[in-house]
Amino acid sequence: MNIKQLEEDEVRIQIFKALSDPTRLEIIRFLRDKGAEMGCGEIGENLDLSKSTVSYHFKILREAKLTKTRRDAREKFVTLRHDTFHKYLTNFLDSL
């Protein structure tokens, strides 16, 4: 195996670990259904998650390159990284 394959396998491992949690799957599904960037607080409220819980899950999703986060003043906004889904999980979002 070459270095590029090993690096891509590490990405895959992070992705599958991130997706192995029902709450994170729910977050992915929610973002997919909304189809737009959403505030972290709004996502937490809609999914009935505490601020600390949602922050924890967003960190894992961001590290797996499944979401990206943008800060605007005190608010954080999250979007899906469709490039990652397309490269590693083709049609996954459609299957949710």
C-alpha positions as CSV (number, residue, x, y, z in Angstrom):
1,M,0.0,0.0,0.0
2,N,1.3,3.5,-0.8
3,I,1.1,6.5,1.4
4,K,-1.9,8.0,-0.5
5,Q,-3.9,4.8,0.1
6,L,-3.0,4.8,3.8
7,E,-4.1,8.5,4.1
8,E,-7.4,7.8,2.4
9,D,-8.0,4.8,4.6
10,E,-7.5,7.0,7.6
11,V,-10.2,9.4,6.2
12,R,-12.5,6.4,5.6
13,I,-12.0,5.2,9.2
14,Q,-12.8,8.6,10.6
15,I,-15.9,8.9,8.4
16,F,-17.3,5.5,9.4
17,K,-16.6,6.2,13.1
18,A,-18.4,9.5,12.8
19,L,-21.4,7.9,11.1
20,S,-21.6,5.0,13.6
21,D,-23.5,7.3,16.1
22,P,-27.3,7.7,15.8
23,T,-27.1,11.3,16.9
24,R,-24.6,12.2,14.2
25,L,-26.6,10.5,11.6
26,E,-29.6,12.5,12.7
27,I,-27.5,15.7,12.4
28,I,-26.4,14.7,8.9
29,R,-30.0,13.9,7.9
30,F,-31.2,17.2,9.3
31,L,-28.6,19.2,7.4
32,R,-29.4,17.3,4.2
33,D,-33.1,18.0,4.6
34,K,-32.6,21.7,5.2
35,G,-30.2,21.9,2.2
36,A,-28.5,25.0,3.6
37,E,-26.1,26.3,6.1
38,M,-27.6,26.2,9.6
39,G,-26.6,27.7,12.9
40,C,-25.3,25.2,15.5
41,G,-27.9,26.5,18.1
42,E,-30.7,26.1,15.7
43,I,-29.7,22.5,14.9
44,G,-29.4,21.7,18.6
45,E,-32.8,23.2,19.3
46,N,-34.5,21.3,16.5
47,L,-32.9,18.0,17.6
48,D,-33.4,18.6,21.3
49,L,-29.6,18.5,22.0
50,S,-27.7,20.5,24.6
51,K,-25.1,23.0,23.5
52,S,-22.3,20.8,24.8
53,T,-23.6,17.7,23.1
54,V,-24.1,19.3,19.8
55,S,-20.6,20.9,20.0
56,Y,-19.1,17.4,20.7
57,H,-20.9,15.9,17.7
58,F,-20.0,18.7,15.4
59,K,-16.3,18.4,16.3
60,I,-16.3,14.7,15.3
61,L,-18.2,15.4,12.0
62,R,-15.8,18.2,11.2
63,E,-12.7,16.1,11.9
64,A,-14.2,13.4,9.6
65,K,-14.5,16.1,6.9
66,L,-18.3,15.5,6.7
67,T,-19.2,19.1,7.7
68,K,-17.5,22.4,7.7
69,T,-18.1,25.1,10.3
70,R,-18.0,28.9,9.7
71,R,-17.9,31.4,12.6
72,D,-19.7,34.7,12.3
73,A,-19.2,36.8,15.5
74,R,-20.5,34.5,18.3
75,E,-22.5,32.1,16.1
76,K,-21.2,29.1,14.3
77,F,-22.8,27.8,11.1
78,V,-22.5,24.3,9.7
79,T,-22.9,22.9,6.2
80,L,-22.4,19.4,4.8
81,R,-19.2,18.8,2.8
82,H,-20.8,17.3,-0.3
83,D,-17.3,16.8,-1.8
84,T,-16.5,14.3,0.9
85,F,-19.8,12.5,0.5
86,H,-19.3,12.4,-3.2
87,K,-15.8,11.0,-3.0
88,Y,-16.2,8.4,-0.2
89,L,-19.9,7.8,0.2
90,T,-21.6,8.2,-3.2
91,N,-25.4,8.2,-2.9
92,F,-25.2,8.0,0.9
93,L,-27.2,11.1,1.5
94,D,-29.9,9.8,-0.8
95,S,-30.2,6.7,1.2
96,L,-30.9,8.4,4.5
